Amino acid sequence: MRLCHCLFVAGVLLTLGLKAQNKQILYDFNEIPQSLSINPGVETDFKWYAGVPLLSGISGYAGSNGISVNDMFANDGVDINLKFRERALDVLTPKDEFSSTLQIEYFNGGFRGENTNIFYSFGGYLELDNIIYWPQDYAYLLFDGNADQLGRRYDLGDLKVRGSMVNVFHFGINKRIDRNLTIGARGKLYSAIADYSSSTNNGHLTNIEGQNNRIASNLNADLLLRTSGFQDLDAASDSETLGNEIISRALFGGDLGLGLDLGFTYYLSERTTVTGSLLDVGFIYHSSDPKSYSLNGNTTVEGIEIDILDNFASLDRDFWQDLVDEVEVAVPFKTDTKSYLSFRPTKLYASIRNAFGEPVGNGGAQTCDCTAGSSGSRELRTKYRNSVGGQLYMINRPRGPQMALTGFYTRRIGNVLALKGTYTIDKYSSTNVGLGMNLQAGPINFYVMADNLLSYNNIAASNYASFQFGLNIISWGRSK
């Protein structure tokens, strides 16, 4: 049992501090080409841009709302098993989560068409997304067992997990409708490398008074785990071809799906702007290597019952295996290879921004007045040195939507440097201060962003931290 305890602790610690990424600093930071990735309707000033391969956009997020690494590994002389019970087992609930998102762009670019009101973008990126909610009753069962728990109902629905590794190709169109409105849409083709989900579980395990023994256990289970890609990857690892298998599944050899991003930017006045975007409205059909595991049924057992008189001649029989066989008949464990459909974690962004102060200096994208062929005159809005505003972020998760609210301030220093500071409140923190910097040195564009800066004096004690950075080549202005 102690080994099981250690394995369970290790499994949680491997995911400790990970959560889904809210790119609140990058959102609406329209000097950066990657802002198109979270709002395809952002107002753009680029003639064309090209991301440096594998360096144009890298982002990751790590955090936890209920426990930190320092809570478990602080050198405080307390045994780790005791710390786990006091700081995790007796504190966390099924609403607490551990999740992670890592995204790496390997190519990204965009260009303005002959009609300069239209900007096209394209690219590809690899995304890993995982989430597990704290399985509270499973944890108590593993650590304490169900002895002396008469009448206690253990909820088997506490187990909710989901994760995927997906390669994404995308192509977007950004169009300026008039001086006040810009809209955009981006189509996505998903090629899933691996996927797993177990988020529809129901049932319970309850101790009740028995007839032949003091305690009987009632098991009512409806559990399902769906996976895809793991058998192919496992087989490839045995033959030292894992890398080739991952590349094959990423390049349309895996499970395929379609998705859509939508977004807009609208000027309420010369200085006040509202924006919004809806990302990853899509699905993946898992058919190349699916395997599902299910446990479904209902039974009540009172342990091993031996009648000495009736079973005297067969006392060497494996009565424990008889009990296991009886439970498996009543609550069968099945596997199958049926195809299944999974939906992407859809995200919603919205913001309102008010600009103030002096206009940014002349030059480049800020003062160009171009003619867009049949589209007529193309006057660009003035950019101001300062802006303040608020943002909303939501993401769909197995236990319902998660939300975050952000206030921000942006400061532009000429056409070379732009800074954005943010303050975010969500279920994980109410003291999240972030900072982003965008540097434009001729055609070279470099940006870097970090979140939860107040915790950087002790990262181990922080509930989370995030980063984003990238390198692009940009040509400003619009061709006629």
C-alpha positions as CSV (number, residue, x, y, z in Angstrom):
1,M,0.0,0.0,0.0
2,R,2.9,2.4,0.7
3,L,4.2,1.8,-2.8
4,C,0.7,2.8,-4.2
5,H,0.8,5.9,-2.1
6,C,4.1,6.9,-3.5
7,L,3.1,6.2,-7.1
8,F,-0.1,8.3,-6.6
9,V,1.9,11.2,-5.1
10,A,4.4,11.1,-7.9
11,G,1.6,11.1,-10.5
12,V,0.1,14.2,-9.0
13,L,3.4,16.0,-8.6
14,L,4.2,15.4,-12.3
15,T,1.2,17.5,-13.2
16,L,1.4,19.8,-10.2
17,G,1.2,23.4,-11.1
18,L,0.0,23.1,-14.6
19,K,-2.9,25.0,-16.1
20,A,-4.4,26.2,-19.3
21,Q,-2.9,29.2,-20.9
22,N,-4.6,32.6,-21.1
23,K,-2.6,34.7,-23.5
24,Q,-3.9,38.0,-22.0
25,I,-0.7,39.9,-22.6
26,L,-0.5,39.0,-26.3
27,Y,-4.2,39.6,-26.9
28,D,-4.8,42.9,-28.8
29,F,-1.1,43.6,-28.8
30,N,-1.4,44.3,-32.5
31,E,2.2,45.3,-33.2
32,I,3.0,41.6,-32.8
33,P,2.0,39.3,-35.8
34,Q,1.1,36.5,-33.4
35,S,-1.8,38.6,-32.0
36,L,-3.6,37.3,-35.2
37,S,-3.5,33.8,-33.7
38,I,-5.8,34.8,-30.8
39,N,-7.9,37.3,-32.8
40,P,-8.0,36.8,-36.6
41,G,-9.9,40.1,-36.8
42,V,-7.2,42.3,-35.2
43,E,-6.4,45.5,-37.1
44,T,-3.0,44.9,-38.9
45,D,-0.4,47.3,-40.3
46,F,1.8,44.7,-42.0
47,K,2.7,44.5,-45.7
48,W,4.0,41.0,-45.0
49,Y,5.7,39.2,-42.2
50,A,7.6,35.9,-41.8
51,G,8.2,34.2,-38.5
52,V,11.6,32.7,-37.8
53,P,11.1,28.9,-38.0
54,L,10.7,27.3,-34.5
55,L,11.3,30.7,-32.9
56,S,8.4,32.8,-34.1
57,G,6.0,31.8,-31.3
58,I,6.7,29.6,-28.2
59,S,4.4,29.8,-25.2
60,G,3.8,27.7,-22.1
61,Y,2.0,27.9,-18.8
62,A,2.5,26.2,-15.5
63,G,0.4,26.7,-12.3
64,S,-2.0,25.4,-9.8
65,N,-4.9,26.9,-7.9
66,G,-4.7,24.6,-4.9
67,I,-1.1,23.6,-4.2
68,S,2.4,24.6,-5.1
69,V,5.7,22.7,-5.5
70,N,7.0,24.4,-2.4
71,D,4.0,23.1,-0.4
72,M,5.3,19.6,-1.1
73,F,9.1,19.9,-1.3
74,A,9.9,22.7,1.2
75,N,12.7,21.7,3.5
76,D,10.6,22.0,6.6
77,G,11.3,18.6,8.2
78,V,7.8,17.3,7.6
79,D,7.4,13.8,6.0
80,I,6.2,14.1,2.4
81,N,3.3,11.6,3.0
82,L,2.1,13.8,5.9
83,K,2.4,17.0,3.8
84,F,0.5,15.3,1.0
85,R,-2.3,14.4,3.3
86,E,-2.5,17.8,5.1
87,R,-1.9,20.0,2.0
88,A,-3.5,18.0,-0.8
89,L,-5.7,15.1,0.4
90,D,-7.6,17.1,3.1
91,V,-7.6,20.4,1.2
92,L,-8.2,19.9,-2.6
93,T,-11.7,19.2,-4.0
94,P,-12.9,17.9,-7.4
95,K,-13.1,21.5,-8.6
96,D,-9.4,21.9,-8.2
97,E,-7.4,21.2,-11.4
98,F,-4.0,20.6,-12.8
99,S,-3.7,21.3,-16.5
100,S,-1.0,22.4,-19.0
101,T,-0.7,23.9,-22.5
102,L,2.4,24.2,-24.6
103,Q,2.4,25.6,-28.1
104,I,5.3,25.8,-30.5
105,E,5.1,27.5,-33.9
106,Y,7.4,25.9,-36.5
107,F,6.3,28.2,-39.4
108,N,4.2,31.3,-39.6
109,G,3.7,34.1,-42.2
110,G,1.3,36.5,-43.7
111,F,1.0,38.9,-46.6
112,R,-1.3,41.6,-48.0
113,G,-3.2,40.9,-51.2
114,E,-3.7,43.2,-54.2
115,N,-6.7,44.5,-52.4
116,T,-4.9,46.1,-49.5
117,N,-8.0,45.7,-47.3
118,I,-7.3,42.0,-47.1
119,F,-4.5,40.3,-45.2
120,Y,-3.8,36.6,-45.5
121,S,-2.0,34.6,-42.8
122,F,-0.9,30.9,-42.6
123,G,1.2,28.6,-40.5
124,G,1.6,25.5,-38.4
125,Y,2.1,24.7,-34.7
126,L,2.3,21.8,-32.3
127,E,0.0,22.0,-29.3
128,L,-0.1,19.9,-26.1
129,D,-3.1,20.4,-23.9
130,N,-3.9,18.3,-20.8
131,I,-6.2,18.7,-17.8
132,I,-7.0,16.6,-14.7
133,Y,-9.3,17.5,-11.9
134,W,-8.4,16.4,-8.4
135,P,-10.0,12.9,-8.0
136,Q,-10.9,13.4,-4.4
137,D,-12.7,10.2,-3.5
138,Y,-10.3,8.1,-5.5
139,A,-7.5,9.6,-3.5
140,Y,-9.2,8.8,-0.2
141,L,-9.8,5.2,-1.3
142,L,-6.2,4.7,-2.3
143,F,-4.8,6.2,0.9
144,D,-7.3,5.1,3.5
145,G,-9.2,2.2,1.9
146,N,-13.0,1.8,2.6
147,A,-12.7,-0.1,5.9
148,D,-14.7,1.4,8.8
149,Q,-16.5,3.8,6.4
150,L,-20.0,2.5,6.8
151,G,-22.5,4.6,4.8
152,R,-19.8,6.7,3.1
153,R,-20.5,7.1,-0.6
154,Y,-17.4,7.4,-2.8
155,D,-18.2,9.3,-6.1
156,L,-16.6,7.6,-9.1
157,G,-17.5,10.7,-11.2
158,D,-14.6,12.6,-9.5
159,L,-12.4,11.2,-12.3
160,K,-12.3,13.7,-15.1
161,V,-9.2,13.9,-17.4
162,R,-8.5,15.0,-20.9
163,G,-5.4,15.5,-23.0
164,S,-4.1,15.7,-26.5
165,M,-1.0,16.3,-28.7
166,V,-2.1,17.9,-32.0
167,N,-0.4,19.3,-35.0
168,V,-2.4,22.3,-36.5
169,F,-2.2,23.8,-40.0
170,H,-4.1,27.1,-40.4
171,F,-5.0,29.7,-43.0
172,G,-6.7,33.0,-42.2
173,I,-8.2,36.0,-43.9
174,N,-8.4,39.4,-42.3
175,K,-10.5,42.0,-44.0
176,R,-11.2,45.7,-43.3
177,I,-14.8,46.3,-44.0
178,D,-14.6,50.0,-43.4
179,R,-12.7,52.5,-41.3
180,N,-14.4,51.3,-38.1
181,L,-14.7,47.5,-38.6
182,T,-12.2,44.8,-39.3
183,I,-13.2,41.1,-39.3
184,G,-11.3,37.9,-39.7
185,A,-11.7,34.1,-39.9
186,R,-9.2,31.3,-39.9
187,G,-9.7,27.7,-40.9
188,K,-7.7,24.9,-39.2
189,L,-6.8,21.4,-40.1
190,Y,-6.0,19.2,-37.1
191,S,-3.8,16.1,-37.3
192,A,-3.9,14.5,-33.8
193,I,-0.8,12.5,-32.7
194,A,-2.3,11.3,-29.4
195,D,-5.5,11.8,-27.5
196,Y,-7.1,10.6,-24.2
197,S,-10.3,11.5,-22.4
198,S,-12.3,10.2,-19.4
199,S,-14.8,12.9,-18.6
200,T,-18.2,11.2,-18.6
201,N,-17.7,9.0,-15.6
202,N,-20.6,8.2,-13.2
203,G,-21.2,5.8,-10.3
204,H,-20.4,5.2,-6.7
205,L,-18.8,2.8,-4.2
206,T,-20.7,2.6,-0.9
207,N,-20.3,0.6,2.3
208,I,-23.6,-0.8,3.6
209,E,-24.6,-3.2,6.4
210,G,-24.2,-6.8,5.1
211,Q,-26.3,-9.8,5.7
212,N,-23.5,-12.4,6.2
213,N,-20.7,-10.1,7.0
214,R,-20.6,-6.8,9.0
215,I,-20.0,-4.7,5.9
216,A,-21.0,-5.1,2.3
217,S,-19.7,-3.0,-0.6
218,N,-22.0,-1.8,-3.3
219,L,-20.3,-0.9,-6.6
220,N,-22.3,1.0,-9.3
221,A,-19.9,2.0,-12.1
222,D,-20.2,3.6,-15.5
223,L,-16.6,4.5,-16.4
224,L,-15.1,5.1,-19.8
225,L,-11.6,6.0,-21.0
226,R,-11.0,6.7,-24.7
227,T,-7.6,6.8,-26.2
228,S,-6.1,7.2,-29.7
229,G,-2.5,7.0,-30.9
230,F,-0.9,5.4,-27.9
231,Q,-0.7,1.9,-29.4
232,D,1.1,3.1,-32.5
233,L,3.5,5.2,-30.4
234,D,4.1,2.4,-28.0
235,A,4.9,0.0,-30.9
236,A,7.2,2.5,-32.5
237,S,9.1,3.0,-29.3
238,D,9.9,-0.7,-29.2
239,S,11.5,-0.5,-32.7
240,E,13.3,2.9,-32.1
241,T,11.1,4.7,-34.7
242,L,9.2,6.8,-32.3
243,G,10.3,10.1,-34.0
244,N,9.2,8.9,-37.4
245,E,5.8,7.8,-36.0
246,I,5.2,11.1,-34.4
247,I,6.0,13.0,-37.6
248,S,3.8,10.6,-39.6
249,R,0.8,11.1,-37.4
250,A,1.5,14.9,-37.3
251,L,1.5,15.0,-41.1
252,F,-2.0,13.7,-41.8
253,G,-1.2,10.1,-40.8
254,G,-3.1,10.4,-37.5
255,D,-6.6,11.4,-36.7
256,L,-7.9,14.4,-38.7
257,G,-10.3,17.2,-37.8
258,L,-11.5,20.7,-38.8
259,G,-11.7,23.9,-36.8
260,L,-12.6,27.6,-37.2
261,D,-11.5,30.8,-35.5
262,L,-13.5,34.1,-35.8
263,G,-12.7,37.6,-34.6
264,F,-13.4,41.3,-35.0
265,T,-12.2,44.8,-34.1
266,Y,-14.6,47.7,-34.0
267,Y,-14.0,51.4,-33.2
268,L,-16.8,52.9,-31.2
269,S,-15.0,56.3,-31.6
270,E,-11.6,57.5,-32.7
271,R,-10.0,56.4,-29.4
272,T,-12.3,53.6,-28.1
273,T,-12.2,50.1,-29.5
274,V,-13.9,46.8,-28.7
275,T,-12.7,43.4,-29.9
276,G,-13.7,39.8,-29.6
277,S,-12.7,36.4,-30.9
278,L,-13.9,32.8,-30.7
279,L,-11.1,30.2,-31.1
280,D,-11.0,26.4,-31.8
281,V,-14.6,25.8,-32.7
282,G,-13.8,22.3,-34.0
283,F,-13.5,18.6,-33.7
284,I,-11.2,15.6,-34.4
285,Y,-12.4,12.2,-35.6
286,H,-10.3,9.5,-34.0
287,S,-10.2,6.5,-36.3
288,S,-6.6,5.6,-37.0
289,D,-5.6,3.9,-33.6
290,P,-8.6,4.2,-31.2
291,K,-8.9,2.0,-28.1
292,S,-11.5,2.5,-25.4
293,Y,-11.8,0.9,-21.9
294,S,-15.1,0.7,-20.0
295,L,-16.4,-0.6,-16.7
296,N,-20.2,-0.7,-16.5
297,G,-22.5,-2.5,-14.1
298,N,-23.8,-2.9,-10.5
299,T,-23.0,-5.5,-7.8
300,T,-22.9,-5.9,-4.0
301,V,-20.2,-8.1,-2.4
302,E,-19.6,-9.0,1.2
303,G,-16.0,-10.3,0.8
304,I,-15.0,-13.9,0.8
305,E,-17.4,-16.4,2.3
306,I,-16.3,-19.9,3.2
307,D,-18.5,-22.6,4.5
308,I,-16.1,-25.1,6.2
309,L,-18.5,-28.0,5.9
310,D,-19.4,-27.4,2.3
311,N,-15.9,-26.4,1.2
312,F,-13.8,-28.7,3.4
313,A,-12.6,-30.8,0.4
314,S,-11.6,-27.7,-1.6
315,L,-10.0,-25.3,0.9
316,D,-7.0,-25.0,-1.3
317,R,-9.2,-23.3,-3.9
318,D,-8.4,-19.6,-4.7
319,F,-11.4,-18.0,-3.1
320,W,-10.1,-14.6,-3.8
321,Q,-10.0,-15.3,-7.5
322,D,-13.6,-16.6,-7.3
323,L,-14.6,-13.2,-5.8
324,V,-12.8,-11.3,-8.5
325,D,-14.5,-13.4,-11.2
326,E,-17.9,-12.8,-9.6
327,V,-17.4,-9.0,-9.6
328,E,-16.1,-9.1,-13.2
329,V,-19.3,-10.9,-14.4
330,A,-21.5,-8.3,-12.7
331,V,-19.4,-5.3,-13.6
332,P,-17.5,-6.3,-16.8
333,F,-14.4,-4.6,-17.9
334,K,-14.4,-4.2,-21.7
335,T,-12.1,-2.9,-24.4
336,D,-13.0,-1.9,-28.0
337,T,-11.6,-0.2,-31.0
338,K,-14.6,2.0,-32.1
339,S,-13.9,5.4,-33.6
340,Y,-14.9,8.4,-31.6
341,L,-15.3,12.2,-31.9
342,S,-13.6,14.8,-29.6
343,F,-14.2,18.5,-29.5
344,R,-11.5,21.1,-29.1
345,P,-11.4,23.3,-25.9
346,T,-13.1,26.4,-27.3
347,K,-11.8,29.8,-26.1
348,L,-13.5,33.2,-26.0
349,Y,-11.7,36.6,-25.8
350,A,-13.3,40.1,-25.6
351,S,-11.9,43.5,-24.8
352,I,-12.6,47.2,-24.6
353,R,-9.7,49.7,-25.0
354,N,-9.4,53.5,-24.8
355,A,-6.4,55.3,-26.2
356,F,-5.1,58.7,-24.9
357,G,-2.1,60.9,-25.0
358,E,-0.1,62.1,-28.0
359,P,-0.1,60.3,-31.3
360,V,2.8,58.0,-32.0
361,G,5.4,59.7,-34.3
362,N,5.1,59.9,-38.0
363,G,6.2,57.0,-40.2
364,G,5.5,53.6,-41.4
365,A,2.2,52.1,-40.7
366,Q,0.8,54.9,-38.7
367,T,0.4,57.6,-41.3
368,C,0.1,55.8,-44.6
369,D,-2.9,56.7,-46.9
370,C,-3.1,54.0,-49.6
371,T,-5.5,53.2,-52.4
372,A,-6.8,49.7,-52.4
373,G,-7.9,49.3,-56.0
374,S,-11.6,48.7,-56.2
375,S,-11.9,49.0,-52.4
376,G,-11.3,52.8,-52.4
377,S,-9.3,54.9,-50.0
378,R,-7.4,53.2,-47.2
379,E,-6.8,55.6,-44.3
380,L,-5.2,54.1,-41.2
381,R,-6.1,55.2,-37.8
382,T,-3.6,57.1,-35.6
383,K,-2.0,55.1,-32.9
384,Y,-1.6,56.9,-29.5
385,R,1.1,56.6,-27.0
386,N,-1.1,55.2,-24.2
387,S,-4.1,52.9,-23.9
388,V,-6.0,51.3,-21.0
389,G,-8.8,48.7,-21.0
390,G,-10.2,45.5,-19.8
391,Q,-10.3,41.9,-21.2
392,L,-12.4,38.8,-20.7
393,Y,-11.2,35.3,-21.3
394,M,-13.2,32.0,-21.1
395,I,-12.3,28.4,-22.0
396,N,-14.5,25.4,-22.1
397,R,-13.4,22.6,-19.8
398,P,-14.9,19.3,-18.7
399,R,-16.4,20.8,-15.5
400,G,-17.7,23.9,-17.2
401,P,-16.2,27.2,-18.4
402,Q,-13.3,28.9,-16.7
403,M,-13.0,32.7,-16.8
404,A,-10.4,35.4,-16.2
405,L,-10.7,39.2,-16.1
406,T,-7.7,41.4,-17.0
407,G,-7.0,45.1,-16.8
408,F,-4.2,46.4,-18.9
409,Y,-2.1,49.5,-19.8
410,T,-0.1,49.8,-23.0
411,R,2.7,52.4,-23.6
412,R,4.3,53.0,-27.0
413,I,7.6,54.7,-27.3
414,G,7.9,55.8,-30.9
415,N,7.7,53.1,-33.6
416,V,10.4,51.0,-31.9
417,L,9.2,49.9,-28.5
418,A,5.8,49.0,-27.0
419,L,5.1,47.8,-23.4
420,K,2.0,46.2,-22.0
421,G,1.3,45.6,-18.3
422,T,-1.6,43.5,-17.1
423,Y,-3.4,42.6,-13.9
424,T,-5.4,39.4,-14.0
425,I,-7.9,37.9,-11.6
426,D,-9.1,34.3,-12.0
427,K,-9.6,31.2,-9.8
428,Y,-5.8,30.7,-9.5
429,S,-4.7,34.2,-8.3
430,S,-5.8,37.7,-7.5
431,T,-2.3,39.1,-7.6
432,N,-1.2,38.2,-11.1
433,V,0.8,41.0,-12.7
434,G,2.2,40.5,-16.1
435,L,4.5,42.5,-18.5
436,G,5.1,42.2,-22.2
437,M,7.6,44.0,-24.4
438,N,7.7,44.3,-28.2
439,L,10.8,45.6,-29.9
440,Q,11.0,46.7,-33.5
441,A,14.5,47.1,-34.8
442,G,14.1,47.8,-38.5
443,P,12.5,44.7,-40.0
444,I,13.4,42.6,-37.0
445,N,10.5,42.1,-34.5
446,F,11.2,40.5,-31.1
447,Y,8.7,40.1,-28.3
448,V,8.8,38.6,-24.8
449,M,6.1,38.3,-22.1
450,A,5.9,36.9,-18.6
451,D,3.1,36.5,-16.1
452,N,2.7,36.5,-12.3
453,L,5.8,38.6,-11.8
454,L,5.3,39.1,-8.1
455,S,6.0,35.4,-7.5
456,Y,9.4,35.3,-9.2
457,N,11.3,35.8,-6.0
458,N,10.3,32.2,-5.2
459,I,9.0,30.3,-8.2
460,A,8.6,27.1,-6.2
461,A,6.1,28.8,-3.9
462,S,4.2,30.2,-6.9
463,N,0.9,28.8,-8.0
464,Y,1.9,29.3,-11.6
465,A,4.1,31.1,-14.1
466,S,3.9,31.7,-17.9
467,F,6.1,32.8,-20.8
468,Q,5.8,33.8,-24.4
469,F,8.4,34.9,-26.9
470,G,9.0,35.1,-30.6
471,L,11.1,36.5,-33.5
472,N,9.7,37.8,-36.8
473,I,10.7,39.7,-39.9
474,I,8.1,42.4,-40.7
475,S,7.6,44.7,-43.7
476,W,5.4,47.6,-42.7
477,G,3.0,49.7,-44.8
478,R,0.7,48.7,-47.6
479,S,1.3,48.2,-51.3
480,K,-1.1,49.9,-53.7
